[in-house]
Amino acid sequence: MKKLVTRTLMGLLLLLMLAAAGLAWYVHGKQPQRSGQLSLTGLQAPVDVRYDERGVPHIQAAHEGDMYRALGYVHAQDRLFQMEIARRLARGELAEILGPKLLDVDRLFRTLGIRAHADAVVQTIDKTSPAYQAIAAYLDGVNQYQAGHAAPIEFDILGIPKRPFTPEDTLSVAGYLAYSFASAFRTEPVMTVIRDKLGARYLTVFDLDWHPEGVVRTDATASLSAADWAGLNRIAQVSRDVLDASGMPLFEGSNAWAIAGSRTVSGKPILAGDPHIGFAAPAVWYEAHIQSPGMALYGHFQVLNPLALLGHNRRFGWSMTMFQNDDIDIMVEKPNPDHPNQV
């Protein structure tokens, strides 16, 4: 009996060791490569990539296209799942992998037309322009990494199929950035409620220009119905829910200012940029130092975009800022009972 128990325990221990080894092998295969050599097609010359103690890649290339191709590769190593979620969010494709609870989010973004507009722009864009060439090289690096490596763990858990990233995806994510700054999707319904329930004069507390002409009348014959109010509330609610449902942080507001060298101790000017983008893990920004003959910059990039939205070179720095403004007007239309195709 004692021997049987011992053999059973040894067998269980062996199984646990094999399971641990298998798990370690599985996790190791998902890790980014930080040293050694690898081969990328399309490079005109070798590219050197070094990581500092903070994990920031420093890319040195002999050709600009190689630089962007390497940037796409290393960016994908660290953020491939983030890239996938961002493009699916912008193009209204989240429900395919996250289920029907995301249908309202997908419906919102397809209604906004971000996907259709991005597809149309790519058809007409100058394919020889430096910006497009940078995007093409960068996406080639992203796609080479995706095609040649095991998918991130999240892909396995959610059953996400691999498919190439395209310029249409890049422009769609740029459309999401524009949408996320469009606070009127959340504020317009609130302002309408205040106007109709409390009176237009209450809007003065928001320090906004008030233009009563052209708005829906609030008299009994033309007031918004309960269904109208429910629709306005739904727009605001879905707009808020998008961020929680997708795991993407809020992009809203920012500050930026510059101080002349005549007002600093060092005599050098100072640029301070503070985009109000919420905390996220992984971070929204991807930090990288890229160099090729004729250019060098240390910048912060967003997924699927090889152009640094924040950064500096040896001559100047740049930042990004916006302010809440009346960027959208939500129109209330009433069908014409005599002509169904008119409002």
N, C-alpha and C positions, 0 to 999 in steps of 0.2 A: 504493500500500500504506500509506504514511504517513497519507494522508488518511482511509483506511478505519479505521485504528487510532484516529486522533483522534476520528472520529465515533463509534466504539464506546465510547471512554472518556467522551465527552460524553454519550452516551445513558445509560451506566451512572450517571454523576454525576447526571443529571436524574432517573433512577428513584430513586436514593438520597435526593435532595432531596424528591421527592414522597412517598416512604415516611416520611421524617422529619416532613414537614408533616402527613401523615395521622395519624401516631402522636401528635404534639403536640396535634392537634385532638381526637383520641380521649381522651387523658389529661386535657386541659383540661375536657372536658365532664363528667368525673367529679368535679371539684373542688368543694368546698363554697363557697357564696357568703358572703363576709365584708363586703361593702359594697353600697350601692345599695338599691333598693326591689323588693319582690315582693308578690304578692297571695295571701292565704289566705282561703278561704271560711269563714264562721262567726264571724269576728271582729266584736266589737261596737264596737271603736274601734281606731285605729292603735296598734301596739306598736313600741317602740324596742328594738333589739338592738345592743349594742356589744360588740366583742371587745377585750380588753386585750392587752398585749404577750405574754402567755403563752397566748393563744388561748382564754381563759375567756370565755364569753358572759355579758353583764350584760343582763338582760331587764327592761324597765319597761313595765307594762301598766296600763290603767285598769280592767280587770276581771279577776277571778281566773281565769275560764275562758280568757280570751285569753292570760294568762300561761302556763298549762299547755299550751295549744295551740302557742304559740311555742316552749316548751321541747321539746316533742315534735319539732317541725320541725328545730330546730338540733341536737338529739341525733341524729336520723336522718341529718342531713348528715354527721356524723362517725362514726357507729357502726352504720349499717344492716346491714352484714354480720355484725357481732357480735350484733345483735338476732336476726338470722335463725338463726345457729348456736345461740344460747342457747335459743330456743324449740323448735328441732328436737331439741336434746339433751334438754330437759325433757319433751318430749312423745313421745319415742321415734321420731323421724323422720329421723335422721341418715343412715341407710343409703340413703335415697332419693336423696341427692346425693353421698355419699362412698363408696358401694359396700358390698358384703357384709361387709367386715371390721368394719363398725359394727353388724352385726346383734345381737351379744351385748349391746352397749350399749343399743340400742333395746329389746331384750327385757327387760333389767333395769329400765328406767324404766317400761315398760308394766306389768311385773309389780308394781312398787311402787304403781301406781295413781295417779300424780301427774296424768296427763292426765285420767283419768276423774273424779277428785276435783275438779280445777279446773273442768271442764265442769259438774259438778253444783252447785258453789258459785255459779257465775255465774247459774245458773237461779234461785236463791233469794235472791241478794243484793239489798239495797235499792238500786234504781237511782236514788233521789233523795238518797242519802247524799252528803255532801261528798267522801268518799274516792272513791266510784265516779264522781262527776262529774269529779273531777280526772283519773282514769284515762281516762275517755271523751274528754275534751278533749285530753289528751296524745296518746293513740293516734290521734286525728283528725289532729293535727299530723304525726305519724309517717307516717300513710297518705297525707296530702296531698303530703308530700315524695316518697315512693316513687312515687306515681302521676304526678307531674309532672316527674321527672328521670330521667336515664339511670341504669341500675343500676350499682352498684359493679363494679369489674373482676372481683372474685371471683365475682359472679353470672354474668358472661359466661363465665369459665373453667369453672365447674362446671355451667353450664346451669341455674341456679336460676330457676324461674318466680317472678314477683312475685305475692304474694297479701297481702291486708290483714292487719294485726295486730289482735288481738282481746283483750278482757279475759281470755278463757280462756288466752291466751298469757302475759299478765302474771302470772296466778295460777300457771300452770305453772312459770314461772321462779322464782317465790317458793318453790314446792315443791322445785325443784332446790337453792335456797339451804338449805332445811331439810335435804335429803338430804346435802348436802356437809358439813354439820356432824355428821352421824350417823356418827361414827367406828367404831361397833360393827360395821358391815359388814366392816371390816378387822380389828378387834381380837377380836371374838367367836370366829372360827375359831382364831385364835392361842391365845387363852385355853383353848379346849377341848383343843387339842393338848397344851398344857403340863399341864393337869389330868390328862389320860388317860395321857400318856407319862411324866411326871415325878412327878405327885402333886399333890394340891390345896394342900399347904402351900407349894409354890413360887409360888403366886399371891400370897402375902403381900408379895412384893417389889414388886408394883405398887400397894400401898397401896389396895386395893379391898376393899369388904365382900364376903366370900365366903359364899354361901348354898348349901350342898350339897344341901339338900332340894329335891326336885322335878326334879333333873337326871337325864339318862340314866345308868343304872348302868354301871359299867365292868367288871363281872364278865364271865366268858367267855360267858355265855348271852345277854347283852344289850349287848355292846360294839358300837361302831360298826364297820361293815364297811369294806373298802378303798374301795368305791364311795361310802360316806357321807363318808369323809375327802376323797375327790376332789371331791365336791359342795361341801363346806365350803371347800376350797381354791379352787374355781372362783368361789364367791361373793366371796371376798376378792380374787382376782385381777382379776375383772371390775370390781369397785369401784375398784381402783387404776388399771386401764387406761382407765377412762372419761375421766379428766382428760387423759391423753396423747393419746388417740384424738380427742378433741373440740377440743383446743387450749385448753380452759378451765383456769384456775388452781385450785389447791387452796384451799378455804375451810376452815380448821381452826384453832380456838383464837383467843384474843385477850386483850388486857389493857386495862383502863381504870381510871383512878383520878382522884380529885379532891383538890385542896389548898385548904383554907380561906384566905380573904383574910388572916386573922390570922397566917398563916405565910408570906406572900409579901412581897417588898420593896415591890411596888406597892400592896399592900393589897387587891388584886383576887383572886378565886378563880381557880384554873386547873383545867381539865378536860383530861386527856390520854387519848386513845383510840388503840389500836393493834390493829386487826383483823389477824389473821395470814392474809392473803390473798396468795397467791404472785404473783410478777411475771408480767405478761402484756403483750403488745403486740397490739392496743391495750390500754390499762389497763382494769382492772375498773371503776374509778370514773370518773364523768363529772362534772367540776366545773362549777358554774354558780351565778350570783347572780340570784335572781328576786325581783321586787317587784310588788305591786299594792296598792291602798288597803287598809289594815288588816293587811298582812303583808309581811314582807321576810325573806329568809334567804339565807345563803351555804352551799351544801351540796354533798354528793357523792352522786351518784345511780348506780343500777345500771340496766342495760338494761331497757326496757319498764316502768319504775317511776318515776312522777313525784314520789314522796315521798322526800325525802332521808333516807337511813339514817344519815348522818353530817352534822353541820352546826351552825350557830349562827344565832341572830337577835340582835336588839339587847338581849334580856333574858337569854338562857341558851343553852348549847350542849348537844349530845347526842352520844352515841357508841353503839356496838353491841359487845356482848361475849358470849362464851359460854365454857364450859369443858368439857373432855372428861368425859363422864359415861356412866353405864350407860343409854343412851337406847334401846337395842333389845335384845330377847331373840330369838335365833334358836331356833326350836323344831324338834326332831327327832321326826318322827312315823313310826311303823311301821304298815303296813297290817294290818288284821285278816284273816287268811287265811279265816276263816269268814264274814266279811261284807265284801265288796270295798269298800263305801262307808263303812266305818268305819276309824278308826285308833286 
